[in-house]
């Protein structure tokens, strides 16, 4: 961590200058992203992004978060769709102090923003999920360490996002990341490259099949060489790996070029083999058992996972502190952050799970309430709409209408085209926009339907049109009532009515 601390004096200096009005918003944004920090909308406070490798939050890391909540009176936290923890509303005079405290605790913020390699993502239930092919965490963590070593390297792909999945559930979206490793039943990975959401969204190209896990870093290095050779450095808006598919003329030419760069890496003689030692979970149950809506049985007999989804991925800071205290003396327990903003507390006995359920009771009450939402325009500088506010309003209206817990799906809400809420791959997705009413622009969202994230079934959602923000809760309630009246759950209703959402949305679209 010592080398990262050397950057802190400049961060303190530039942060002080920005809040004193001596730097423009754009100048500071271009500088501070390297540190994992941005000024929030309005320029009165900052956010800070804590890397959590593979989405794993150990007891020690959670304790750190609890301590700084109390030390700096932090009131707002966000679980991100890249499996990190964001701290919000940090006053200018403390943001560098929090960053230094994090480094002292072994938590890196450097490279958490800007154009730098992001937190390596991983299936959140790797190692404990009954249906997984194999535990991919060791290789995800090694990939993360490797990418951190490249943060200051020249000519890196912009925002390089790498992910590893343990099953076709594809929760980390490996088939549409810059580089994704999809586990196979035989203990190997298939590799996908040059995918991504946002503008010009694309699924990745399958560039390899059945590779040994220890070879993961060779593919990361090849990805870097690909961008050096074919990436767009002149146009920042197109400086993402997915645009290389177009540059090279499609999937097949891209795959051929990737294989050539991979051969360059292999023939260079550089040893990038990953040597990992699998550490099995040795904890055993104590005979206590538990069941319930927020309980999952692990593949380890007698152990359980508690599912905690704070609405909008925004936990009460008091609950973070309570959870840290509750698990402090529990063996092998940790939190796993999911790309849909769920937190899984794993490796619990039945008795331990009961205690964790109590301190995490401020949780979503239905699949609909687990809706994914980015932080939104009230905080984000580039956001167009308040995605968190829309979600809160929808949840309130659905609860007031008494809609059944099975009548509505999980939605995905992005405040702008960047797709931090992954709106393109949700069954129902919204993207921040505007709509003209009587010649005056009004807050609105573009509606997407029928997206799918599961590997082998991936599908970008169909764009239907624009709905006024004020009309969206009414549309969702009407949809829920229609499903309820059918006597079916949402999935069954959708199968019988494949155009049902479109028909209900029609009166609100323009």
Protein Blocks (a to p, Z undefined) as FASTA:
>chain_A
ZZmmmmmmmmmmmmmmmmnopacfklmmmmmmmnopacdehilaccdddddehhiacfkl
mmmmmmmmmmnopabdcddfkopacdehiafklmmmmmmmmmmnopafehpgcjbdcddd
ddfkgojamkbmbdcklmmmmmmmmmmmmmmpghiaehiacdddfbfnlmnopmlcfbdc
dddfkopacddehiaehehiacdddfbghiafklmmmmmmmmmmmmmmmmcfklmmlmcf
klmmmmnopjklmmmmmmmmmmmmmmnopacbdcddddddfbdcehiacedjkbccdfbe
hiacdddddehhiacfklmmmmmmmmmmgghiacdddfklpacdehiafklmmmmmmmmm
pccfbfklmpccdebjmlmmkbmbdfklmmmmmmmmmmmnopafklpccddddfbfnomn
ommlgfbdcddddddeehiacddddddehiafbghiaccdddfbdcdfklmmmmmmmmmm
mmmmnopafklmmmmmmmlmmmmmmmmgZZ
